């Protein structure tokens, strides 16, 4: 594992560190002072080396459920939001004590998906985080769960961490969990399971991810790999490692072999809006295009027009995410559609001049379209 190159932030690198609920709470669901103290010490070591940390934390819901006496973890979104409202302030108190003990200040930053989707909010969030980092403060980021719209949310903090890594142009994303990384099999049941030390393409190892996470969390290795793929497409390398490992952050930044699973960054960098379209929005349908349209979209980067549409699948509405497939059915792109499935079905194959007046000519605008490998 090689160390990342120097980044965008003056004298030091910036690493986004995400820690999950199972790593900051104990078996009873209480926030663990020992875990926070260990993490704070790790963050202080990174700062002492001249680098910076943006922390993305889970644990508010777990902490709130413990206070409210609700077990097991419910599925009702309203109850989870209430638990987050109760638990977030308690979680921050633990971080404040932990960071103060190692001579650091921390500041709470609650983000919502629209902070990444809306350009003005995106730039404002970036400015806030960069200012905090410049002041030597450790931003402690969480989703604004208490008021989040269940239809428009990150889903888990692994995905949020990947977006934050893009936002601050991080040099590395470290996903701390209760596993030492990605293994060839479940090490709890297979004595021959080996750590996968490096991944070039996430899609090639998804079968190794297993199921969901623990009772106290919402993620799991599949969630970690999905976030790692997002970050890799942002040009940010990712290390998935155990929160309990000694010196995990400094070793990850140093590129030490065996610290966890390294997911290599892809060349290039997707804009935040396209990153969100590609990975955070579930497709509501599929648009099959003809061979000429497929070639033009891939080679010339144009918008998709009704003339190139061969078939419409699903019942989507304007601004929904849709997959784009070629004549062979293979999906090659994803984007935000500007027309309903019903309207597009009527206009498929028509030239722009044949459309009703005042109808936008684009089915998927090039700014809302992402090519997939």
RORO-29624 format. One record per residue (C-alpha): residue number from 1; residue in three letters; x, y, z. Coordinates in nm, 2 decimals, m for minus. Each point is the difference from the previous one (the first is absolute). Last residue first. Layout:
# RORO-29624
[r NUM, 'Ala', [X, Y, Z]]
...
***
This chain:
# RORO-29624
[r 373, 'Unk', [m1.83, 0.13, m1.68]]
[r 372, 'Unk', [m0.28, 0.26, 0.06]]
[r 371, 'Unk', [m0.05, 0.32, m0.19]]
[r 370, 'Unk', [m0.17, 0.27, 0.21]]
[r 369, 'Unk', [m0.27, 0.23, m0.13]]
[r 368, 'Unk', [m0.16, 0.31, 0.16]]
[r 367, 'Unk', [0.23, 0.25, m0.16]]
[r 366, 'Unk', [m0.05, m0.18, m0.34]]
[r 365, 'Unk', [m0.37, 0.06, 0.03]]
[r 364, 'Unk', [m0.22, m0.31, 0.01]]
[r 363, 'Unk', [m0.32, 0.01, m0.21]]
[r 362, 'Unk', [0.11, 0.33, m0.16]]
[r 361, 'Unk', [m0.23, 0.19, m0.23]]
[r 360, 'Unk', [m0.18, 0.19, 0.28]]
[r 359, 'Unk', [m0.37, 0.02, m0.09]]
[r 358, 'Unk', [m0.12, 0.35, m0.07]]
[r 357, 'Unk', [m0.18, m0.09, m0.32]]
[r 356, 'Unk', [m0.08, m0.38, m0.05]]
[r 355, 'Unk', [0.28, m0.21, m0.15]]
[r 354, 'Unk', [0.04, m0.05, m0.37]]
[r 353, 'Unk', [0.28, 0.25, m0.05]]
[r 352, 'Unk', [0.20, m0.19, 0.26]]
[r 351, 'Unk', [m0.01, m0.31, m0.21]]
[r 350, 'Unk', [m0.22, m0.29, 0.12]]
[r 349, 'Unk', [0.13, m0.35, 0.08]]
[r 348, 'Unk', [m0.17, m0.01, 0.34]]
[r 347, 'Unk', [m0.25, 0.28, 0.04]]
[r 346, 'Unk', [m0.30, m0.21, 0.13]]
[r 345, 'Unk', [0.22, m0.21, 0.23]]
[r 344, 'Unk', [0.17, 0.32, 0.12]]
[r 343, 'Unk', [m0.34, 0.14, 0.11]]
[r 342, 'Unk', [m0.09, m0.32, 0.19]]
[r 341, 'Unk', [0.34, m0.04, 0.15]]
[r 340, 'Unk', [0.00, 0.35, 0.13]]
[r 339, 'Unk', [0.23, 0.26, m0.14]]
[r 338, 'Unk', [0.33, 0.17, 0.11]]
[r 337, 'Unk', [0.19, m0.32, 0.09]]
[r 336, 'Unk', [0.29, 0.02, 0.25]]
[r 335, 'Unk', [0.29, m0.22, m0.10]]
[r 334, 'Unk', [0.16, m0.34, m0.02]]
[r 333, 'Unk', [0.23, m0.15, m0.26]]
[r 332, 'Unk', [0.11, m0.33, m0.16]]
[r 331, 'Unk', [m0.27, m0.25, 0.08]]
[r 330, 'Unk', [0.01, m0.30, m0.23]]
[r 329, 'Unk', [m0.33, m0.08, m0.16]]
[r 328, 'Unk', [0.16, m0.09, m0.34]]
[r 327, 'Unk', [m0.16, 0.30, m0.16]]
[r 326, 'Unk', [0.18, 0.23, 0.25]]
[r 325, 'Unk', [m0.11, 0.07, 0.35]]
[r 324, 'Unk', [m0.05, 0.33, 0.19]]
[r 323, 'Unk', [m0.09, m0.03, 0.37]]
[r 322, 'Unk', [m0.25, 0.25, 0.14]]
[r 321, 'Unk', [0.01, 0.25, 0.29]]
[r 320, 'Unk', [m0.32, 0.19, 0.06]]
[r 319, 'Unk', [m0.01, 0.37, m0.09]]
[r 318, 'Unk', [m0.32, m0.03, m0.21]]
[r 317, 'Unk', [m0.20, m0.31, 0.10]]
[r 316, 'Unk', [0.07, m0.37, m0.03]]
[r 315, 'Unk', [m0.23, m0.30, m0.08]]
[r 314, 'Unk', [0.23, m0.27, m0.12]]
[r 313, 'Unk', [0.15, m0.09, m0.34]]
[r 312, 'Unk', [0.01, 0.23, m0.31]]
[r 311, 'Unk', [0.12, m0.12, m0.34]]
[r 310, 'Unk', [0.19, 0.12, m0.31]]
[r 309, 'Unk', [0.11, 0.35, 0.11]]
[r 308, 'Unk', [0.25, 0.17, m0.23]]
[r 307, 'Unk', [m0.25, 0.24, m0.16]]
[r 306, 'Unk', [m0.12, 0.10, 0.35]]
[r 305, 'Unk', [0.33, 0.18, 0.07]]
[r 304, 'Unk', [0.29, m0.11, 0.23]]
[r 303, 'Unk', [0.25, 0.27, 0.07]]
[r 302, 'Unk', [0.34, m0.01, m0.16]]
[r 301, 'Unk', [0.33, m0.13, 0.14]]
[r 300, 'Unk', [0.15, m0.07, m0.35]]
[r 299, 'Unk', [0.13, m0.36, 0.03]]
[r 298, 'Unk', [m0.23, m0.15, 0.26]]
[r 297, 'Unk', [m0.32, 0.19, m0.06]]
[r 296, 'Unk', [0.05, 0.00, m0.38]]
[r 295, 'Unk', [0.07, m0.38, m0.01]]
[r 294, 'Unk', [m0.31, m0.08, 0.21]]
[r 293, 'Unk', [m0.22, 0.23, m0.21]]
[r 292, 'Unk', [0.12, m0.17, m0.32]]
[r 291, 'Unk', [m0.06, m0.35, 0.15]]
[r 290, 'Unk', [m0.36, 0.07, 0.10]]
[r 289, 'Unk', [m0.10, 0.09, 0.35]]
[r 288, 'Unk', [m0.17, m0.19, 0.28]]
[r 287, 'Unk', [m0.12, 0.21, 0.28]]
[r 286, 'Unk', [m0.03, m0.17, 0.34]]
[r 285, 'Unk', [m0.20, 0.07, 0.31]]
[r 284, 'Unk', [m0.01, 0.15, 0.35]]
[r 283, 'Unk', [0.38, m0.03, 0.05]]
[r 282, 'Unk', [0.11, 0.03, 0.37]]
[r 281, 'Unk', [0.19, 0.33, 0.06]]
[r 280, 'Unk', [0.32, 0.00, 0.21]]
[r 279, 'Unk', [0.26, m0.15, m0.23]]
[r 278, 'Unk', [0.00, 0.14, m0.35]]
[r 277, 'Unk', [m0.23, 0.30, 0.06]]
[r 276, 'Unk', [0.18, 0.10, 0.31]]
[r 275, 'Unk', [0.34, m0.03, m0.17]]
[r 274, 'Unk', [m0.14, 0.20, m0.29]]
[r 273, 'Unk', [m0.09, 0.29, 0.23]]
[r 272, 'Unk', [0.33, m0.02, 0.19]]
[r 271, 'Unk', [0.20, 0.03, m0.32]]
[r 270, 'Unk', [0.18, m0.32, m0.10]]
[r 269, 'Unk', [0.38, m0.01, 0.03]]
[r 268, 'Unk', [0.26, m0.14, m0.22]]
[r 267, 'Unk', [0.21, m0.31, 0.04]]
[r 266, 'Unk', [m0.15, m0.26, 0.23]]
[r 265, 'Unk', [0.10, m0.02, 0.36]]
[r 264, 'Unk', [0.13, m0.33, 0.14]]
[r 263, 'Unk', [m0.19, m0.18, 0.27]]
[r 262, 'Unk', [0.23, m0.09, 0.28]]
[r 261, 'Unk', [m0.11, m0.27, 0.24]]
[r 260, 'Unk', [0.14, 0.02, 0.35]]
[r 259, 'Unk', [0.33, 0.09, 0.18]]
[r 258, 'Unk', [0.17, m0.29, m0.18]]
[r 257, 'Unk', [0.26, 0.21, m0.18]]
[r 256, 'Unk', [0.07, 0.34, 0.14]]
[r 255, 'Unk', [m0.10, 0.28, m0.23]]
[r 254, 'Unk', [0.12, 0.27, 0.24]]
[r 253, 'Unk', [m0.36, 0.15, 0.00]]
[r 252, 'Unk', [m0.13, m0.34, 0.10]]
[r 251, 'Unk', [0.26, m0.05, 0.27]]
[r 250, 'Unk', [m0.07, 0.34, 0.15]]
[r 249, 'Unk', [m0.37, m0.08, 0.00]]
[r 248, 'Unk', [0.02, m0.35, 0.14]]
[r 247, 'Unk', [0.25, 0.07, 0.27]]
[r 246, 'Unk', [m0.13, m0.30, 0.20]]
[r 245, 'Unk', [m0.28, m0.20, m0.16]]
[r 244, 'Unk', [m0.33, 0.03, 0.18]]
[r 243, 'Unk', [m0.18, 0.20, m0.27]]
[r 242, 'Unk', [0.08, m0.28, m0.24]]
[r 241, 'Unk', [0.08, 0.10, m0.36]]
[r 240, 'Unk', [m0.15, 0.09, m0.34]]
[r 239, 'Unk', [0.25, 0.23, m0.17]]
[r 238, 'Unk', [m0.12, 0.21, m0.29]]
[r 237, 'Unk', [0.18, 0.19, m0.28]]
[r 236, 'Unk', [m0.17, 0.32, m0.12]]
[r 235, 'Unk', [m0.03, 0.08, m0.38]]
[r 234, 'Unk', [m0.37, 0.07, 0.03]]
[r 233, 'Unk', [m0.08, m0.34, m0.17]]
[r 232, 'Unk', [0.20, m0.16, 0.28]]
[r 231, 'Unk', [m0.21, 0.18, 0.25]]
[r 230, 'Unk', [m0.32, m0.14, m0.15]]
[r 229, 'Unk', [0.15, m0.35, m0.02]]
[r 228, 'Unk', [0.11, 0.02, 0.36]]
[r 227, 'Unk', [m0.35, 0.10, 0.10]]
[r 226, 'Unk', [m0.14, m0.31, m0.17]]
[r 225, 'Unk', [0.28, m0.21, 0.15]]
[r 224, 'Unk', [m0.08, 0.12, 0.35]]
[r 223, 'Unk', [m0.37, m0.06, m0.04]]
[r 222, 'Unk', [0.07, m0.35, m0.12]]
[r 221, 'Unk', [0.22, m0.04, 0.31]]
[r 220, 'Unk', [m0.28, 0.08, 0.23]]
[r 219, 'Unk', [m0.22, 0.30, 0.06]]
[r 218, 'Unk', [m0.30, 0.10, 0.22]]
[r 217, 'Unk', [0.16, m0.03, 0.34]]
[r 216, 'Unk', [m0.09, m0.11, 0.35]]
[r 215, 'Unk', [m0.14, m0.34, m0.10]]
[r 214, 'Unk', [0.31, m0.07, m0.20]]
[r 213, 'Unk', [0.07, 0.04, m0.37]]
[r 212, 'Unk', [m0.17, m0.14, m0.31]]
[r 211, 'Unk', [0.10, m0.30, m0.21]]
[r 210, 'Unk', [0.31, m0.14, m0.16]]
[r 209, 'Unk', [0.26, 0.22, m0.18]]
[r 208, 'Unk', [0.19, m0.27, m0.19]]
[r 207, 'Unk', [m0.24, 0.00, m0.30]]
[r 206, 'Unk', [0.08, 0.37, m0.04]]
[r 205, 'Unk', [0.37, m0.08, m0.08]]
[r 204, 'Unk', [0.01, 0.07, m0.38]]
[r 203, 'Unk', [m0.24, 0.29, 0.02]]
[r 202, 'Unk', [0.25, 0.19, 0.23]]
[r 201, 'Unk', [0.27, 0.03, m0.27]]
[r 200, 'Unk', [0.36, 0.03, 0.10]]
[r 199, 'Unk', [m0.02, m0.16, 0.34]]
[r 198, 'Unk', [0.29, m0.04, 0.24]]
[r 197, 'Unk', [0.07, m0.19, 0.32]]
[r 196, 'Unk', [m0.27, m0.26, m0.02]]
[r 195, 'Unk', [0.04, m0.16, 0.34]]
[r 194, 'Unk', [0.00, m0.38, m0.01]]
[r 193, 'Unk', [m0.26, m0.25, 0.11]]
[r 192, 'Unk', [0.16, m0.34, 0.08]]
[r 191, 'Unk', [m0.16, m0.04, 0.34]]
[r 190, 'Unk', [m0.35, 0.04, m0.15]]
[r 189, 'Unk', [m0.28, 0.07, 0.25]]
[r 188, 'Unk', [0.09, 0.33, 0.16]]
[r 187, 'Unk', [0.24, 0.08, m0.28]]
[r 186, 'Unk', [m0.30, 0.04, m0.24]]
[r 185, 'Unk', [0.16, m0.07, m0.34]]
[r 184, 'Unk', [0.26, 0.17, m0.23]]
[r 183, 'Unk', [0.01, 0.28, 0.26]]
[r 182, 'Unk', [m0.07, 0.37, m0.03]]
[r 181, 'Unk', [0.14, 0.21, 0.29]]
[r 180, 'Unk', [0.10, m0.06, 0.36]]
[r 179, 'Unk', [m0.36, m0.01, 0.10]]
[r 178, 'Unk', [m0.19, 0.20, 0.26]]
[r 177, 'Unk', [0.01, 0.31, m0.22]]
[r 176, 'Unk', [0.21, 0.30, m0.08]]
[r 175, 'Unk', [m0.04, 0.14, m0.36]]
[r 174, 'Unk', [0.31, 0.20, m0.08]]
[r 173, 'Unk', [m0.04, 0.25, m0.29]]
[r 172, 'Unk', [0.33, 0.14, m0.15]]
[r 171, 'Unk', [0.14, 0.31, m0.16]]
[r 170, 'Unk', [m0.32, 0.19, 0.05]]
[r 169, 'Unk', [m0.15, 0.24, m0.25]]
[r 168, 'Unk', [m0.22, 0.15, 0.28]]
[r 167, 'Unk', [m0.33, m0.07, m0.18]]
[r 166, 'Unk', [0.12, m0.33, m0.16]]
[r 165, 'Unk', [0.10, m0.14, 0.34]]
[r 164, 'Unk', [m0.33, 0.14, 0.14]]
[r 163, 'Unk', [m0.18, m0.20, m0.27]]
[r 162, 'Unk', [0.18, m0.32, 0.09]]
[r 161, 'Unk', [m0.07, 0.06, 0.37]]
[r 160, 'Unk', [m0.37, 0.05, m0.07]]
[r 159, 'Unk', [m0.01, m0.34, m0.18]]
[r 158, 'Unk', [0.16, m0.17, 0.30]]
[r 157, 'Unk', [m0.24, 0.20, 0.22]]
[r 156, 'Unk', [m0.30, m0.20, m0.11]]
[r 155, 'Unk', [m0.32, 0.06, m0.20]]
[r 154, 'Unk', [0.12, 0.34, m0.13]]
[r 153, 'Unk', [m0.35, 0.16, 0.01]]
[r 152, 'Unk', [m0.27, 0.12, m0.24]]
[r 151, 'Unk', [m0.31, m0.23, 0.03]]
[r 150, 'Unk', [0.02, m0.02, 0.38]]
[r 149, 'Unk', [0.02, 0.38, 0.01]]
[r 148, 'Unk', [0.26, 0.08, 0.27]]
[r 147, 'Unk', [m0.12, 0.21, 0.30]]
[r 146, 'Unk', [0.16, m0.19, 0.29]]
[r 145, 'Unk', [0.25, m0.18, m0.22]]
[r 144, 'Unk', [0.21, 0.31, m0.09]]
[r 143, 'Unk', [0.28, m0.24, m0.12]]
[r 142, 'Unk', [0.31, 0.01, 0.21]]
[r 141, 'Unk', [0.33, 0.19, m0.02]]
[r 140, 'Unk', [0.25, 0.07, 0.28]]
[r 139, 'Unk', [0.22, 0.28, m0.13]]
[r 138, 'Unk', [0.34, m0.01, 0.18]]
[r 137, 'Unk', [0.11, 0.36, 0.06]]
[r 136, 'Unk', [0.35, 0.11, m0.09]]
[r 135, 'Unk', [m0.13, 0.34, m0.13]]
[r 134, 'Unk', [0.07, m0.11, m0.36]]
[r 133, 'Unk', [m0.20, m0.31, 0.05]]
[r 132, 'Unk', [m0.30, 0.20, 0.12]]
[r 131, 'Unk', [0.04, 0.24, m0.29]]
[r 130, 'Unk', [0.02, m0.29, m0.25]]
[r 129, 'Unk', [m0.32, m0.15, 0.15]]
[r 128, 'Unk', [m0.19, 0.32, m0.02]]
[r 127, 'Unk', [0.12, 0.08, m0.35]]
[r 126, 'Unk', [m0.09, m0.35, m0.13]]
[r 125, 'Unk', [m0.35, 0.03, 0.16]]
[r 124, 'Unk', [m0.05, 0.34, m0.17]]
[r 123, 'Unk', [0.12, m0.14, m0.34]]
[r 122, 'Unk', [m0.24, m0.29, 0.02]]
[r 121, 'Unk', [m0.29, 0.22, 0.12]]
[r 120, 'Unk', [0.05, 0.22, m0.31]]
[r 119, 'Unk', [0.03, m0.30, m0.24]]
[r 118, 'Unk', [m0.31, m0.18, 0.13]]
[r 117, 'Unk', [0.05, m0.38, 0.00]]
[r 116, 'Unk', [0.26, m0.02, 0.27]]
[r 115, 'Unk', [m0.16, 0.21, 0.27]]
[r 114, 'Unk', [m0.33, m0.15, m0.14]]
[r 113, 'Unk', [0.10, m0.33, 0.15]]
[r 112, 'Unk', [0.00, 0.14, 0.36]]
[r 111, 'Unk', [0.29, 0.09, 0.22]]
[r 110, 'Unk', [0.05, 0.05, 0.37]]
[r 109, 'Unk', [0.33, 0.16, 0.10]]
[r 108, 'Unk', [0.10, m0.01, 0.37]]
[r 107, 'Unk', [0.33, 0.16, 0.10]]
[r 106, 'Unk', [0.31, m0.15, 0.17]]
[r 105, 'Unk', [0.28, 0.15, 0.20]]
[r 104, 'Unk', [0.33, m0.18, 0.06]]
[r 103, 'Unk', [0.23, m0.03, 0.29]]
[r 102, 'Unk', [0.00, m0.38, 0.05]]
[r 101, 'Unk', [m0.26, 0.01, 0.29]]
[r 100, 'Unk', [m0.19, 0.27, m0.18]]
[r 99, 'Unk', [m0.06, m0.24, m0.29]]
[r 98, 'Unk', [m0.15, m0.27, 0.23]]
[r 97, 'Unk', [m0.21, 0.24, 0.20]]
[r 96, 'Unk', [m0.15, 0.16, m0.31]]
[r 95, 'Unk', [m0.05, m0.33, m0.17]]
[r 94, 'Unk', [m0.20, m0.13, 0.30]]
[r 93, 'Unk', [m0.21, 0.31, 0.01]]
[r 92, 'Unk', [m0.06, m0.03, m0.37]]
[r 91, 'Unk', [m0.16, m0.35, 0.05]]
[r 90, 'Unk', [m0.23, 0.14, 0.26]]
[r 89, 'Unk', [m0.11, 0.28, m0.22]]
[r 88, 'Unk', [m0.07, m0.25, m0.28]]
[r 87, 'Unk', [m0.19, m0.25, 0.21]]
[r 86, 'Unk', [m0.33, 0.16, 0.07]]
[r 85, 'Unk', [m0.05, 0.14, m0.35]]
[r 84, 'Unk', [0.13, m0.33, m0.15]]
[r 83, 'Unk', [m0.25, m0.20, 0.21]]
[r 82, 'Unk', [m0.28, 0.22, m0.13]]
[r 81, 'Unk', [0.11, m0.05, m0.36]]
[r 80, 'Unk', [0.02, m0.38, 0.06]]
[r 79, 'Unk', [m0.35, 0.00, 0.14]]
[r 78, 'Unk', [m0.13, 0.19, m0.30]]
[r 77, 'Unk', [0.18, m0.23, m0.24]]
[r 76, 'Unk', [m0.17, m0.31, 0.15]]
[r 75, 'Unk', [0.24, m0.29, m0.04]]
[r 74, 'Unk', [0.07, m0.04, 0.37]]
[r 73, 'Unk', [0.34, m0.10, 0.16]]
[r 72, 'Unk', [m0.08, m0.26, 0.26]]
[r 71, 'Unk', [m0.05, 0.16, 0.25]]
[r 70, 'Unk', [m0.14, 0.34, 0.09]]
[r 69, 'Unk', [0.10, 0.12, 0.34]]
[r 68, 'Unk', [m0.01, 0.37, m0.09]]
[r 67, 'Unk', [0.35, 0.06, 0.11]]
[r 66, 'Unk', [0.13, m0.32, m0.18]]
[r 65, 'Unk', [m0.19, 0.09, m0.31]]
[r 64, 'Unk', [0.16, 0.35, 0.00]]
[r 63, 'Unk', [0.35, m0.14, 0.02]]
[r 62, 'Unk', [m0.06, m0.24, m0.29]]
[r 61, 'Unk', [m0.16, 0.28, m0.20]]
[r 60, 'Unk', [0.29, 0.23, 0.06]]
[r 59, 'Unk', [0.27, m0.26, m0.06]]
[r 58, 'Unk', [0.14, 0.08, m0.34]]
[r 57, 'Unk', [0.30, 0.22, m0.05]]
[r 56, 'Unk', [0.17, 0.18, m0.29]]
[r 55, 'Unk', [0.32, 0.15, 0.12]]
[r 54, 'Unk', [0.20, 0.25, m0.21]]
[r 53, 'Unk', [0.36, m0.04, 0.08]]
[r 52, 'Unk', [0.31, 0.22, m0.08]]
[r 51, 'Unk', [0.37, m0.07, m0.06]]
[r 50, 'Unk', [0.30, 0.16, 0.16]]
[r 49, 'Unk', [0.13, m0.31, 0.18]]
[r 48, 'Unk', [m0.13, 0.12, 0.33]]
[r 47, 'Unk', [m0.35, 0.02, m0.16]]
[r 46, 'Unk', [0.02, m0.37, m0.10]]
[r 45, 'Unk', [0.10, m0.08, 0.36]]
[r 44, 'Unk', [m0.28, 0.20, 0.14]]
[r 43, 'Unk', [m0.25, m0.19, m0.22]]
[r 42, 'Unk', [0.13, m0.33, 0.14]]
[r 41, 'Unk', [m0.03, 0.13, 0.36]]
[r 40, 'Unk', [m0.35, 0.11, m0.07]]
[r 39, 'Unk', [m0.08, m0.35, m0.14]]
[r 38, 'Unk', [0.12, m0.17, 0.31]]
[r 37, 'Unk', [m0.18, 0.24, 0.23]]
[r 36, 'Unk', [m0.32, m0.04, m0.20]]
[r 35, 'Unk', [0.03, m0.38, 0.02]]
[r 34, 'Unk', [0.07, 0.02, 0.38]]
[r 33, 'Unk', [m0.29, 0.24, 0.05]]
[r 32, 'Unk', [m0.24, m0.25, m0.16]]
[r 31, 'Unk', [m0.34, 0.14, m0.10]]
[r 30, 'Unk', [m0.25, m0.24, 0.15]]
[r 29, 'Unk', [m0.17, m0.26, m0.22]]
[r 28, 'Unk', [0.02, m0.28, 0.26]]
[r 27, 'Unk', [0.27, m0.18, m0.19]]
[r 26, 'Unk', [0.21, 0.32, 0.00]]
[r 25, 'Unk', [m0.02, 0.29, m0.24]]
[r 24, 'Unk', [0.26, 0.18, m0.21]]
[r 23, 'Unk', [0.10, m0.29, m0.22]]
[r 22, 'Unk', [m0.34, m0.16, m0.06]]
[r 21, 'Unk', [m0.13, 0.35, m0.09]]
[r 20, 'Unk', [0.25, 0.04, m0.28]]
[r 19, 'Unk', [0.31, 0.21, m0.03]]
[r 18, 'Unk', [0.08, 0.21, m0.31]]
[r 17, 'Unk', [0.33, 0.18, m0.04]]
[r 16, 'Unk', [0.06, 0.26, m0.27]]
[r 15, 'Unk', [0.37, 0.06, m0.05]]
[r 14, 'Unk', [0.14, 0.34, m0.09]]
[r 13, 'Unk', [0.37, 0.03, m0.09]]
[r 12, 'Unk', [0.22, 0.27, 0.14]]
[r 11, 'Unk', [0.18, 0.33, m0.06]]
[r 10, 'Unk', [m0.25, 0.16, m0.24]]
[r 9, 'Unk', [m0.33, m0.18, m0.05]]
[r 8, 'Unk', [m0.02, m0.15, m0.35]]
[r 7, 'Unk', [0.16, m0.33, 0.04]]
[r 6, 'Unk', [0.34, m0.18, 0.04]]
[r 5, 'Unk', [0.01, m0.34, m0.16]]
[r 4, 'Unk', [m0.14, m0.30, 0.16]]
[r 3, 'Unk', [0.23, m0.26, 0.17]]
[r 2, 'Unk', [0.07, m0.33, m0.17]]
[r 1, 'Unk', [m0.15, m0.33, 0.10]]
***
